Amino acid sequence: MATPNITLIADVDVLRDDLTLKVCVINLWKHMSFNNKDDIWSIELILLDEQGTKIQATVWKKFLYRFKNIFKDGSAFYITSPSFASQKPDSFKITPQDQKLTFVQQIVVKECAEFSGSIFGFSFVDYQTVLSLQHPEDLSVDVIGLVVAITEMMKDNPDRSRHRLTIHIQDESGLQVHVNLWGDYAYKMQDYIDNNPPNQRVVVIIQFAKITVWRDRPSVNTYFTSSKLFINSGIDDINLFKKSLDGDDHPDSFSNTISVIESKQLSELDDFIVKTKLKTIAEIFEPLSKTHFVIVGSIKGILQNEKWCYPACTNCSYRAFLDNGADDGIDFHQSNAKPTSYECRNQNCTKKKTTFVVPRFMILIRVQNNTETITLTMFEKEGRYLLKTSAKELFKKATEIGDNIDFYPGEINALKGLKLTFKISITDFNVLKKTNQYGISRISDNVDLIEQLEKNRTDSLDVCSGEFESQDNRHLKDAISGTDDNITPSTVDKNSVTSPMNFLNTTPVLKRNLEEVFDLDINENLSSSKTPKVSLDGPRKKLLEIKLEKSG
């Protein structure tokens, strides 16, 4: 049989219908009907020619009867008179072409017994390309690496395809990438770990995966059923990678042990009500020990004496610094003098001396409830939750319209007045330095959650109210007997004599005036230019001195 004139995929002209392609099927999966999970809507294929160029192909439902039983993963074919269709604009693409091959009635398919190209078609990318966000998010990616850590299987959705297993893989230089395996891929990985010796090196390949960026941190994800997962397969690429780990110039971190990372994800109910104690701001004003608490309060203001974002290492999110030793890190203002490299000083970061940076939120907010006012630090996760955008996007927007980055964007200033639930972290640093500028570990604007927490607080106070009722009455009598003749006893509020804080809440006008006084930084603890610190004698308050003068 005469060999036909072969056209390479790179040379395809969609205007011609007399072409012949010589290709191998390297991936095949089915798309099921949305309304009937047992009904095949289409068959999708990835075809590879002998030069290593790939193209996606589709067999639509109406032509399944012709091609359904012909194509098999790993088989090679001559395809004559192929038809092409455009890829959907702005959609995720497995192959880079804007066109895909479609199998219609006039296409002729014949088996090919001699295919000299690769049967896998891997196109591995460098980890730094992923970590620095340089790889397009709308184009698939292939990665290979040593599994160094694995999380628990996440099964918080009844749909098995939404179950997730996260693994950390490492390249020859020590860089790590997080990979999320979904559905059947997750269970394939879990089954391998459970049924093989724990002291062996596990090398994986994830082909046709999707890069997802969440809170400016990229991860590699399996993509529905179109990805391929190879685990310690006896193929050349995995064998060569294993050999590369034994070189003298590679890190000592290549062990045969996989770390198991416990999941820390909790529902809002568990995290804010069940697992963490509810406190008032006054109760946590002095940091006594490392712990977590939940408070409810309103954002009264944004402290703008610090920059609202910082240069974060893309590998670990810690602050990065100019590699020339400057302490202030990247200068966000000097767009014409960008440094070429930055240094991460986090001792646990696998990418220390040279790293890429990305802006991440660090916003100081003043939070108040009916007991106190305190400064909290809001980082990227919480800022993104409230602002519905990342620091990177907000920084980009500000620079594009020519705004001064020293000024806080309007989106951040608009947070003032929000009533929220905060889970705060009291760290060893807070205790050692006696500073109550705490970090926020989680935040929620769930109205039902806020109402439930406030109800819980009220109920707990009601339980104690009976115990102090007689004491309150005694204080009331003492207060009335001690007043001046010119003050009518009926004007004395019982609550105003039992607590200085309740006295400040006696009238709305007085409360508003006090807030205006405090905003003028009379109280050092409320200063917008100083980090609040707790003295050895406890928190200091600025009390009003009220004098009563006798008439005539």
C-alpha positions as CSV (number, residue, x, y, z in Angstrom):
1,M,0.0,0.0,0.0
2,A,1.4,3.4,-1.0
3,T,2.2,5.8,1.8
4,P,0.0,8.9,1.5
5,N,1.5,12.4,1.6
6,I,1.4,13.3,5.3
7,T,0.7,16.8,6.5
8,L,2.0,17.7,10.0
9,I,-0.4,19.3,12.5
10,A,1.7,22.5,12.5
11,D,1.2,22.8,8.8
12,V,-2.6,22.2,8.7
13,D,-4.5,24.6,6.5
14,V,-8.2,24.7,7.5
15,L,-9.1,25.8,4.0
16,R,-8.0,22.5,2.5
17,D,-10.0,19.3,2.7
18,D,-7.6,17.0,1.0
19,L,-5.1,16.6,3.9
20,T,-3.9,13.4,5.4
21,L,-2.7,13.3,9.1
22,K,-0.6,10.6,10.7
23,V,-1.4,10.6,14.4
24,C,-1.5,8.6,17.6
25,V,-4.3,8.8,20.2
26,I,-2.6,9.8,23.5
27,N,-5.8,10.6,25.4
28,L,-9.5,9.7,25.1
29,W,-12.4,10.5,27.3
30,K,-16.2,10.8,27.1
31,H,-18.5,13.7,27.7
32,M,-21.8,12.5,29.0
33,S,-25.2,14.2,28.4
34,F,-26.1,16.8,31.1
35,N,-29.7,15.4,31.4
36,N,-28.7,11.7,31.2
37,K,-25.4,10.6,32.8
38,D,-25.6,7.3,30.9
39,D,-25.9,9.0,27.5
40,I,-22.7,9.8,25.6
41,W,-22.7,13.4,24.2
42,S,-19.3,13.3,22.6
43,I,-15.9,11.6,22.6
44,E,-12.9,13.8,23.0
45,L,-9.4,12.8,21.9
46,I,-5.9,14.3,22.0
47,L,-4.0,13.4,18.8
48,L,-0.2,13.5,18.5
49,D,1.9,13.5,15.3
50,E,5.4,12.2,14.9
51,Q,6.9,15.7,15.4
52,G,5.3,15.9,18.9
53,T,2.6,18.4,18.0
54,K,-0.8,17.8,19.6
55,I,-4.4,18.7,18.6
56,Q,-7.7,18.1,20.2
57,A,-10.4,16.2,18.3
58,T,-14.2,15.6,18.8
59,V,-16.6,12.9,17.7
60,W,-20.1,14.3,18.1
61,K,-23.0,12.2,19.1
62,K,-24.5,11.9,15.6
63,F,-21.3,10.2,14.3
64,L,-20.6,7.9,17.3
65,Y,-21.9,5.0,15.4
66,R,-19.0,5.3,12.9
67,F,-16.1,6.0,15.2
68,K,-17.1,4.8,18.7
69,N,-15.3,1.4,18.5
70,I,-12.4,2.5,16.3
71,F,-10.3,4.8,18.5
72,K,-8.3,3.4,21.5
73,D,-5.8,5.1,23.7
74,G,-2.3,4.4,22.2
75,S,-3.4,3.4,18.7
76,A,-2.2,5.2,15.6
77,F,-4.2,6.2,12.4
78,Y,-4.1,7.9,9.1
79,I,-6.9,10.5,8.9
80,T,-7.8,11.7,5.4
81,S,-10.0,14.7,4.6
82,P,-10.2,16.0,8.2
83,S,-12.7,18.7,9.1
84,F,-11.9,21.5,11.6
85,A,-13.9,23.8,13.9
86,S,-12.9,26.7,16.0
87,Q,-12.3,26.4,19.8
88,K,-14.6,28.4,22.0
89,P,-13.1,31.8,22.7
90,D,-11.8,32.4,26.3
91,S,-12.3,28.7,27.1
92,F,-9.7,26.4,28.7
93,K,-7.7,24.6,26.0
94,I,-6.0,21.2,26.3
95,T,-3.9,22.0,23.2
96,P,-2.7,25.4,22.1
97,Q,-4.4,25.6,18.7
98,D,-7.4,27.8,18.0
99,Q,-8.8,25.0,15.9
100,K,-9.8,21.4,16.7
101,L,-10.4,18.4,14.5
102,T,-14.0,17.2,14.2
103,F,-15.0,13.8,12.8
104,V,-17.8,14.0,10.3
105,Q,-19.3,11.7,7.7
106,Q,-16.7,12.2,4.9
107,I,-13.6,11.6,7.0
108,V,-11.6,8.4,6.2
109,V,-9.8,6.7,9.1
110,K,-7.3,3.8,8.6
111,E,-5.1,2.1,11.2
112,C,-1.3,2.9,11.1
113,A,1.1,0.1,12.0
114,E,4.3,2.2,11.9
115,F,4.2,5.3,14.2
116,S,7.7,6.5,15.2
117,G,6.7,9.3,17.5
118,S,6.2,9.4,21.3
119,I,3.1,7.6,22.6
120,F,2.8,10.0,25.6
121,G,3.6,13.5,24.3
122,F,4.6,15.0,27.6
123,S,5.4,18.7,27.6
124,F,6.7,19.3,31.1
125,V,7.0,22.9,32.4
126,D,9.4,24.3,34.9
127,Y,8.0,24.8,38.4
128,Q,9.1,28.4,38.5
129,T,6.9,29.1,35.5
130,V,4.0,27.9,37.5
131,L,4.9,29.6,40.8
132,S,5.7,32.9,39.1
133,L,2.2,32.8,37.4
134,Q,3.9,33.0,33.9
135,H,2.1,30.0,32.5
136,P,-1.3,30.9,30.9
137,E,-4.2,29.7,33.1
138,D,-6.3,28.9,30.0
139,L,-3.8,26.3,28.7
140,S,-3.1,22.8,30.1
141,V,0.1,21.9,31.7
142,D,2.2,18.8,32.4
143,V,4.2,18.4,35.6
144,I,6.4,15.6,37.0
145,G,7.6,15.5,40.6
146,L,8.4,13.5,43.8
147,V,5.5,13.3,46.2
148,V,6.7,14.8,49.5
149,A,3.4,15.4,51.3
150,I,-0.2,14.4,51.1
151,T,-3.4,15.7,52.9
152,E,-6.4,14.0,54.1
153,M,-9.1,13.3,51.5
154,M,-11.7,16.1,51.5
155,K,-15.2,14.6,51.2
156,D,-17.4,17.5,52.2
157,N,-19.5,17.1,49.1
158,P,-21.8,14.1,48.4
159,D,-20.6,14.2,44.8
160,R,-17.6,11.8,44.5
161,S,-16.2,13.9,41.6
162,R,-15.8,16.8,44.1
163,H,-13.7,14.8,46.6
164,R,-10.2,16.2,46.7
165,L,-6.8,15.0,47.7
166,T,-3.9,17.5,47.7
167,I,-0.3,16.4,47.2
168,H,2.9,18.4,47.3
169,I,5.4,17.5,44.6
170,Q,9.0,18.6,44.4
171,D,11.4,19.0,41.5
172,E,15.1,18.3,41.3
173,S,16.0,21.8,42.6
174,G,13.8,21.5,45.7
175,L,10.9,23.7,44.5
176,Q,7.5,22.5,45.5
177,V,4.1,22.7,43.8
178,H,0.7,21.9,45.2
179,V,-1.4,19.5,43.1
180,N,-5.2,19.0,43.7
181,L,-6.4,15.6,42.6
182,W,-10.2,15.4,42.1
183,G,-12.6,12.5,42.0
184,D,-11.2,9.3,40.6
185,Y,-7.7,10.8,40.4
186,A,-7.8,11.4,44.1
187,Y,-8.9,7.8,44.9
188,K,-6.3,6.4,42.5
189,M,-3.6,8.2,44.4
190,Q,-5.0,7.2,47.8
191,D,-5.3,3.6,46.8
192,Y,-1.6,3.6,45.7
193,I,-0.4,5.1,48.9
194,D,-2.5,2.7,51.0
195,N,-1.4,-0.5,49.1
196,N,2.3,0.2,48.7
197,P,5.3,0.3,51.1
198,P,5.5,3.6,52.9
199,N,9.3,3.9,52.5
200,Q,9.5,4.1,48.7
201,R,9.9,7.2,46.5
202,V,6.7,8.0,44.7
203,V,7.0,10.0,41.5
204,V,3.9,11.2,39.6
205,I,3.1,12.8,36.3
206,I,0.0,14.9,35.9
207,Q,-0.7,15.5,32.2
208,F,-3.3,17.9,30.7
209,A,-3.8,19.6,34.1
210,K,-5.1,23.1,34.8
211,I,-3.4,25.8,36.8
212,T,-5.7,27.5,39.3
213,V,-4.7,30.7,41.2
214,W,-6.4,31.1,44.5
215,R,-5.4,34.1,46.7
216,D,-2.4,34.6,44.4
217,R,-1.1,31.1,45.1
218,P,-1.0,28.8,42.1
219,S,-1.8,25.1,42.2
220,V,-2.0,22.4,39.6
221,N,-5.4,20.6,39.3
222,T,-6.8,17.6,37.4
223,Y,-9.3,18.9,34.9
224,F,-12.6,16.9,35.0
225,T,-11.9,13.6,33.1
226,S,-9.4,15.0,30.5
227,S,-6.3,14.7,32.7
228,K,-4.0,11.7,33.0
229,L,-2.2,10.6,36.2
230,F,0.9,8.3,36.2
231,I,2.1,7.0,39.5
232,N,5.5,5.3,39.6
233,S,4.8,3.9,36.1
234,G,7.8,2.1,34.5
235,I,8.1,4.7,31.7
236,D,11.3,6.4,30.7
237,D,10.3,9.9,32.0
238,I,9.7,8.6,35.6
239,N,12.8,6.4,35.6
240,L,15.0,9.3,34.4
241,F,13.5,11.6,37.0
242,K,14.2,9.2,39.8
243,K,17.8,8.9,38.7
244,S,18.1,12.7,38.7
245,L,17.2,12.9,42.4
246,D,20.4,11.1,43.3
247,G,22.9,13.6,42.0
248,D,25.4,15.2,44.3
249,D,24.2,18.8,43.5
250,H,20.7,18.2,44.6
251,P,19.0,19.1,48.0
252,D,19.2,16.6,50.9
253,S,15.4,16.9,51.2
254,F,14.7,14.0,48.8
255,S,13.6,11.4,51.3
256,N,11.5,8.3,50.8
257,T,8.9,9.5,53.4
258,I,5.7,11.2,52.5
259,S,4.4,13.7,55.2
260,V,0.7,13.4,56.0
261,I,-0.8,16.9,56.4
262,E,-4.0,17.0,58.5
263,S,-6.8,19.0,57.1
264,K,-7.6,22.3,59.0
265,Q,-10.7,23.2,57.2
266,L,-13.8,23.7,59.4
267,S,-17.2,25.0,58.7
268,E,-18.2,28.4,60.0
269,L,-20.4,26.8,62.6
270,D,-17.6,24.6,64.0
271,D,-14.9,27.3,63.7
272,F,-16.8,30.2,65.2
273,I,-19.2,28.6,67.6
274,V,-18.2,25.0,68.5
275,K,-14.4,25.0,68.5
276,T,-13.5,28.5,69.5
277,K,-14.5,30.5,72.6
278,L,-16.5,33.7,72.2
279,K,-15.1,36.8,74.0
280,T,-15.5,40.5,74.2
281,I,-12.7,42.8,73.2
282,A,-12.2,43.8,76.8
283,E,-11.6,40.2,77.8
284,I,-8.8,39.7,75.3
285,F,-7.3,43.2,75.6
286,E,-4.2,41.9,77.4
287,P,-2.5,38.9,75.7
288,L,-1.9,36.3,78.4
289,S,-1.2,33.2,76.4
290,K,-1.1,31.8,72.9
291,T,-4.6,31.0,71.8
292,H,-7.6,31.8,69.5
293,F,-10.8,33.7,70.3
294,V,-13.9,34.8,68.5
295,I,-15.2,38.4,68.8
296,V,-18.0,40.3,67.2
297,G,-17.4,43.9,66.3
298,S,-17.7,46.7,63.8
299,I,-14.8,48.3,61.8
300,K,-14.6,51.8,63.0
301,G,-11.7,52.9,60.9
302,I,-8.7,51.9,58.7
303,L,-5.3,52.8,60.0
304,Q,-3.3,54.3,57.1
305,N,0.1,54.8,58.6
306,E,1.3,51.6,57.1
307,K,1.1,50.4,53.5
308,W,-1.9,48.3,52.7
309,C,0.1,45.6,50.9
310,Y,3.5,44.0,51.1
311,P,5.8,42.1,48.7
312,A,5.1,38.4,49.3
313,C,7.2,35.4,48.2
314,T,5.2,33.5,45.7
315,N,6.4,30.2,47.2
316,C,5.6,30.7,50.9
317,S,3.7,34.1,51.2
318,Y,6.3,35.5,53.7
319,R,7.6,39.0,53.2
320,A,10.4,39.2,50.6
321,F,13.2,41.7,50.5
322,L,15.4,43.2,47.9
323,D,18.4,41.0,47.5
324,N,20.6,44.1,48.1
325,G,19.7,43.9,51.8
326,A,17.2,46.7,51.9
327,D,14.7,46.2,54.7
328,D,11.7,47.8,53.0
329,G,11.4,45.1,50.3
330,I,10.1,45.9,46.9
331,D,9.5,49.6,46.1
332,F,6.0,49.5,44.6
333,H,6.5,53.1,43.4
334,Q,9.5,52.7,41.2
335,S,7.9,51.0,38.1
336,N,10.9,52.0,36.0
337,A,13.4,50.6,38.4
338,K,12.2,47.1,39.2
339,P,14.8,44.9,40.8
340,T,15.6,41.7,39.0
341,S,15.5,39.4,42.1
342,Y,14.2,39.3,45.7
343,E,15.2,37.3,48.7
344,C,12.9,35.3,51.0
345,R,14.1,35.1,54.6
346,N,11.7,32.4,55.7
347,Q,13.9,29.6,56.9
348,N,11.2,27.0,55.9
349,C,10.9,28.3,52.4
350,T,12.3,26.0,49.7
351,K,13.1,29.0,47.5
352,K,15.2,31.3,49.7
353,K,17.8,33.3,47.8
354,T,15.9,34.1,44.7
355,T,12.2,34.4,44.5
356,F,9.3,36.2,42.7
357,V,7.0,38.5,44.6
358,V,3.3,39.4,44.5
359,P,1.4,42.1,46.4
360,R,-0.6,40.7,49.3
361,F,-2.9,42.5,51.8
362,M,-1.8,43.7,55.2
363,I,-4.5,46.1,56.4
364,L,-4.7,47.5,60.0
365,I,-8.3,48.0,61.1
366,R,-9.8,49.4,64.3
367,V,-12.6,47.1,65.6
368,Q,-15.0,48.1,68.3
369,N,-17.8,46.6,70.3
370,N,-19.6,47.8,73.5
371,T,-16.6,46.9,75.7
372,E,-13.5,48.2,73.9
373,T,-11.7,49.1,70.7
374,I,-8.7,47.2,69.3
375,T,-6.4,47.0,66.3
376,L,-6.4,43.9,64.2
377,T,-4.3,43.0,61.1
378,M,-6.2,41.7,58.1
379,F,-4.1,39.7,55.6
380,E,-4.7,38.4,52.1
381,K,-7.3,35.7,52.8
382,E,-9.6,37.8,54.9
383,G,-9.1,40.9,52.7
384,R,-10.0,38.9,49.6
385,Y,-13.1,37.5,51.4
386,L,-14.4,41.0,52.1
387,L,-13.2,42.9,49.0
388,K,-13.9,40.2,46.5
389,T,-10.6,40.9,44.8
390,S,-6.9,40.2,45.5
391,A,-4.2,42.7,46.5
392,K,-2.5,41.9,43.2
393,E,-5.6,43.0,41.2
394,L,-6.2,46.1,43.4
395,F,-2.6,47.1,43.0
396,K,-2.8,46.6,39.3
397,K,-6.0,48.6,39.0
398,A,-4.5,51.5,41.1
399,T,-1.3,51.7,39.0
400,E,-3.2,51.5,35.7
401,I,-5.3,54.6,36.6
402,G,-2.4,56.4,38.0
403,D,-3.4,56.4,41.7
404,N,-0.7,57.0,44.4
405,I,-0.2,53.6,46.1
406,D,0.5,55.4,49.4
407,F,-3.2,56.3,49.5
408,Y,-5.6,53.5,50.5
409,P,-8.0,52.5,47.6
410,G,-11.6,53.4,48.0
411,E,-12.6,49.7,48.1
412,I,-10.6,49.3,51.4
413,N,-11.9,52.5,53.0
414,A,-15.5,51.3,52.2
415,L,-15.0,48.6,54.8
416,K,-15.6,51.1,57.6
417,G,-18.9,50.4,59.3
418,L,-19.1,46.7,58.6
419,K,-20.2,44.5,61.5
420,L,-18.3,41.2,61.3
421,T,-17.3,38.1,63.2
422,F,-13.5,37.7,63.7
423,K,-11.5,34.7,64.7
424,I,-8.3,36.2,66.1
425,S,-4.9,34.7,66.8
426,I,-2.9,35.6,69.9
427,T,0.6,34.5,69.2
428,D,3.8,34.0,71.2
429,F,5.0,37.3,69.8
430,N,1.9,39.1,71.2
431,V,2.5,37.6,74.7
432,L,6.2,38.3,74.7
433,K,6.0,41.9,73.5
434,K,2.8,42.6,75.4
435,T,1.2,43.9,72.2
436,N,-2.5,43.4,71.5
437,Q,-2.3,44.1,67.7
438,Y,-3.6,40.7,66.8
439,G,-3.9,39.0,63.5
440,I,-7.1,37.8,62.0
441,S,-7.2,34.1,61.1
442,R,-10.7,34.0,59.8
443,I,-13.6,36.4,59.2
444,S,-17.3,36.2,58.4
445,D,-20.0,38.6,57.4
446,N,-22.7,35.9,57.8
447,V,-25.6,37.8,59.4
448,D,-27.2,34.6,60.9
449,L,-23.8,33.7,62.5
450,I,-23.4,37.2,64.0
451,E,-26.9,37.1,65.4
452,Q,-26.3,33.7,66.9
453,L,-23.0,34.7,68.5
454,E,-24.6,37.9,70.0
455,K,-27.5,35.8,71.3
456,N,-25.1,33.4,72.9
457,R,-23.3,36.3,74.6
458,T,-26.5,37.8,75.8
459,D,-27.7,34.5,77.2
460,S,-24.4,34.0,79.1
461,L,-24.8,37.4,80.6
462,D,-28.4,36.8,81.6
463,V,-27.3,33.7,83.6
464,C,-25.0,35.8,85.7
465,S,-27.4,38.7,86.1
466,G,-29.4,37.1,89.0
467,E,-26.2,36.7,91.0
468,F,-25.4,40.4,90.9
469,E,-29.0,41.7,91.2
470,S,-28.9,42.5,94.9
471,Q,-25.4,44.1,94.5
472,D,-26.8,46.3,91.7
473,N,-29.7,47.4,94.0
474,R,-27.2,48.3,96.8
475,H,-25.1,50.3,94.4
476,L,-28.2,52.1,93.2
477,K,-29.1,53.1,96.7
478,D,-25.6,54.3,97.4
479,A,-25.6,56.3,94.3
480,I,-28.9,58.0,95.1
481,S,-27.9,58.8,98.6
482,G,-24.6,60.3,97.5
483,T,-25.9,62.7,94.9
484,D,-26.2,66.4,95.3
485,D,-29.4,68.0,96.3
486,N,-29.8,69.6,92.9
487,I,-29.9,66.2,91.1
488,T,-33.2,64.4,91.0
489,P,-32.9,60.7,92.0
490,S,-35.0,59.7,89.0
491,T,-32.3,60.9,86.6
492,V,-29.8,58.4,87.9
493,D,-29.5,55.3,85.7
494,K,-28.9,52.2,87.6
495,N,-26.5,50.8,85.0
496,S,-24.4,54.0,85.0
497,V,-23.0,53.4,88.5
498,T,-22.0,49.8,88.2
499,S,-19.5,50.1,85.4
500,P,-17.4,53.0,84.0
501,M,-18.1,51.5,80.5
502,N,-21.9,51.6,81.1
503,F,-21.6,55.2,82.2
504,L,-20.1,56.1,78.8
505,N,-23.2,54.6,77.2
506,T,-25.8,56.6,79.1
507,T,-26.7,58.9,76.2
508,P,-26.2,58.7,72.4
509,V,-24.9,62.3,72.4
510,L,-22.2,61.6,75.0
511,K,-21.3,58.4,73.2
512,R,-20.9,60.2,69.9
513,N,-18.8,62.9,71.5
514,L,-16.6,60.4,73.1
515,E,-16.0,58.7,69.8
516,E,-15.0,62.1,68.3
517,V,-12.6,62.6,71.2
518,F,-11.0,59.2,70.8
519,D,-10.6,59.7,67.1
520,L,-8.3,62.7,68.0
521,D,-5.8,60.3,69.5
522,I,-6.1,61.6,73.1
523,N,-6.0,57.9,74.2
524,E,-2.6,56.5,73.3
525,N,-4.0,53.0,73.0
526,L,-6.2,54.3,70.1
527,S,-3.4,56.1,68.3
528,S,-3.5,55.6,64.5
529,S,0.3,56.2,64.3
530,K,1.5,53.8,67.1
531,T,1.2,50.1,67.7
532,P,-1.1,49.6,70.7
533,K,0.8,48.2,73.6
534,V,-0.4,46.9,77.0
535,S,1.3,48.2,80.1
536,L,2.2,46.0,83.0
537,D,-0.7,47.6,84.9
538,G,-3.2,46.7,82.2
539,P,-5.0,48.8,79.6
540,R,-5.1,52.5,80.2
541,K,-8.3,54.5,79.6
542,K,-8.8,58.2,79.2
543,L,-11.6,59.1,81.6
544,L,-13.7,62.2,81.6
545,E,-13.5,64.3,84.7
546,I,-17.1,65.5,85.5
547,K,-17.6,68.2,88.1
548,L,-21.0,69.0,89.7
549,E,-21.4,72.5,91.1
550,K,-23.8,73.6,93.7
551,S,-26.1,76.4,92.7
552,G,-26.2,79.8,94.4
